[in-house]
Amino acid sequence: MNHGSTATTPVPTVGLGLKARHYDEALASPAAGLWFEVHPENYMVDGGPRLKWLEAIRREKPLSLHGVGLSLAGDDAPDPEHLARLKTLAYRFEPFIMSEHLAWSRGGGVYHPDLLPFPRTRQMLKRVSDNVARAQDVLGRRLLIENPSLYLDLKGHEMGEVDFLVELAAATGCGLLLDLNNVHISANNLGADPRDYLAAVPADLIGEIHLAGFAPDPVHAETLLIDTHDAPVSDAVWTLYAEILARIGPRPTLIERDNNIPDFAELIAERDQAVAIMEACHVQCAA
């Protein structure tokens, strides 16, 4: 069944990742502008309680689909069966945003349960552009592509990450899911300034923002941060969020928590912090 949004649905502002343990509270939450993100790979089934659960949420709140399985930087084109199931899911639930990662996870018929990096070369730009274009053509949707978290400086780069994303968008019409936690982690790990990265990103490419937590590496401590999604958003990332909104204006924003998942009320409190920054930006941008 196709679920269109109703005239009373508030404009999505700050969302949360939808977790099974929070189903009842998520369904009942009165928070204006609240939306939920799911990984579509968890819902690519033909029926059953999982889809009924998501249908109930969708009747009340907007959804986004944040994929982890297209392997857009892989040697192989996106799997046709995977794309077909993703298209079916998108038709059924009408997400207001669909997104994927700038990474690869499949090659030579083998799936790797991770989002793996690659050298940003002209050859790779062509490959990723072809894969993004192919996915968008099948889906009939614009994808937002998420910047990765990086842990070491791969050899062989011919382009900076922002330049790569800008050229990818120009070639395919895709947009950018700006993960500020990943920007902070990558800058820390590679010895760069996150503000230089953010200043280079064109505002009109940014369709969504992700906020999350990280952890220091057990061996290397703060010199190597790990994108764990198991902690509250850090003060450094909150600062970057306020600064980027002051420049580009409000964008749909997601609080990500995939491990050490707290009570729903704790996530809502973190969401309220993002909403307050967004509302302050509305006032500042209008001035």
N, C-alpha and C positions, 0 to 999 in steps of 0.2 A: 504494500500500500504506500502511496506517495503522500508525504506529509508536508503541505505548504505551511509557511508561517502565518500567523494570524495578525490582524491589524493592531492587536493589543500587545504584541511581543515587543518589549523594550529593545532599543538598539544595544547590541552586545558591547559590553565594556571590558570587564575583567572576568576571566573564566578559570575553571579548575579542571584538572584531569579527573575523569569519572572513574570511581573505584566501586567495586561490588559492595564492599562493606558500608559504603555511604549511600546506598540506593535510596532508602526511605527519606533521609535528610535532604538529599539532592533533589528528589522529586517534590518535596514540600517546601523547599527554601523560597522565601518571598523576596530575596535580594534582587533589586532591579538591575537589569543588564547582565545578570549572571548567565554564563554559558558553559558548556562542557566539551572537553576534547576526549576523543577515544582513538585508539590505534585500530584501524579498520581490520587488520589481520586477526584481531580477536573476535570479529563479528562476521567473518566470511563463511557463514553456515546457511543452510537452506531453511532452517526453522528452529523451534525450540525456545526455552525460557530466556536465553540470552537476548534474542532479537525482540521478544515481547517486552523485556525490561527496557531496552533501548528505545522502543517505540513509545513507551510511557513517558520516558524522559523527554523525548523529542516533541511530544505534544505540549510540553510545558516550557521547554527551554531550547534555544538554538544549539546546534552541534557543529563541531569541526572534526574532520578526519585527518589525523596526522600519521602518515604512513611510515613504516620502517622496512618495507620489503621490496621496493621497486629496484633497488641497486642501480641507481641512475649513472654512477660512474664505473659500472662494471663492463667487462669485455662483451657480455651478451646484451642484446636488447631486452627491455622489460618483458617478463614472462607473459604471454598472451592470456593464459588462463587467469593469472593473478589480476591483470588489468580488467578482464571481463567481470570478475567477481567484485573488484573495486567499483567498477561502473555501476553494477547492479545495486551495490550498497549505497552509492551516492544518489542514484535515482530514488531509492526508497526513502532515504532520510534527509535529502536536500541540505547538506552541510553548507554553511555560509562561507567556510574556508576549507580548502584542501591543501595539504602540504606534504613535503617529503624532505629527505636529507641529501646534502651534498657529500655523498659517500658511496661505497660499494659494499655488498655483502654476499654476492653470488658470482661465481666464476668457474668455468669448466664443469658445470653441472653440480657443483658443490655449494651448499649454502653455509655461510659462516654467521653465527649469531652475534654479530657485532657490526658497527658502522665504521668501515675501514677507510683510511686516508689514501691519497693518490698524488702524484706530482702534477702541478698545475701547468701543463704544457698546452701549446696550441692544438696538438693532436687530441689531448684529453678534452679540451674545450669543444672540439668538434664532436667527439663521442658523446659527451654529456648533453650537448645541445640536441643532437639527434635523438637521444633517449628521452629527454624532456619533451621535445616536440611530438614524438611518437605517443607518449603517455597522454599529453594534453589533447591530441587529436582523437584518441580513443575515448577519453573521458568526456570530451566536450567541455572541459573546465580549464581555467588557469590554475596552475600550481604555484604555491609559494615554496621556495627552496631555502632550507635552513643551513646557516653557516655552522661548521663543525667545531668541536673542541679538539685541540691539537696538543700532543704531548712531546713531540720531538720535531726537529726541523728536517724534513725530508730533503734529500738532494734532488736536483733536477727541475726545480720550479723555474718557470719562465715568466710567471705573472704573479702579482700579489693577489691575495684572496678577494679583496673588494673588486679589483679590476676584472678578475675571473667572473665574479657574480654579475657585474655590470654588463659585461659582454654576453654572458649567458642570457640575461634578461633581454638584451637588444636582439639577440638571435632568435629567441623563442616566444617572447612576450610574457614569460613567467615573472613572478615577483619574488620578494625576499621575506622570509620569516627570520627576523633578527633575534637571535638568542643571545641576550646580554650576558648570561652566565658563561656561555661558550666564548664570547669575546674576552671576558675577564680572565678565564682560565688560559686560553691560548696566549694572551698577552703576557700573563705571568710566567707561563712555562717557556716561552720563546724569547723573553726579555724585550717585549715591545710595550708601547703605550696604547691602552685601549681607546683613549680619546682620539688618537690619530686615526685609528681604524674607523671609529664612528663618524668622525668629521668627513671622511671620504665617501660614506654611503649616501647616495642620492635619496632624498626624503621620499620621492614619489615611488620608489621601489618597495618601500617597507609596508607590507600589508598586515603584519602581526608581529608581536614581541613576546618572547618567552623569558620568564624569570624562574630561577631555580637555585638550589644549593649545591655545594661541593664539599669535598673532604681533602685534607692534605694526604699525600702519599705516606704510607707507614714507614718507609725507609728514608725518603728524601724530604719529608715534611713540607713546609710551605714553598719550597722551590719547585715542587711538582704537585699541582692541584689536579684532582680527579673529579670528573663530572658525574657525581653519584646520584643526584636527585634524592638525597636522603636527609636533607637538612633544610632549615629555613633559608630564605633568600638572605644573602650576606649584605652588610652595610655598604660594601663597595659596589655591589650590583644595584642596590637601591639608589645610590648616588648617580650611577650611570643612567639609570632609568629616568630619574628626574631631569637630568641634563639632556638626554635625547628627546624627551617629550617637549622640553622647552624649545628645542630647535625645530622639530617636525610636527608637533601637535599630537593629540591623542591617537592611539592605535589600539585595536583589540589586543588584549594582553592576557597571557596565561601564566598561572602559578603552577609549576610542575613539581610533583612529589610522587616518586615511583617506589621508593624504599623507605623504611621506617615511617610508614604512613600514620599520621596522627589522627586524632578525632576530627570530625568535620568542622566543629566549631573553631579549632585551631587554624584550619585552612581558610575558613571564612574571615578570621581575624587578619590573616596575612593578606587575603584579598582586599579587605577594607583598607589596608595600608596602601595598596596599589591604587585603589579607587580614589583615596585622598590625594595622592600625587597627581592622578589624572584630572581631578576636579580643580586642583590648584593650577594645573597647566591650562585648563579652559579659561580660568580667570586671567592668567598671565597673557595667554595668546590673544584674548579679546581686548586687552588693554592697549 
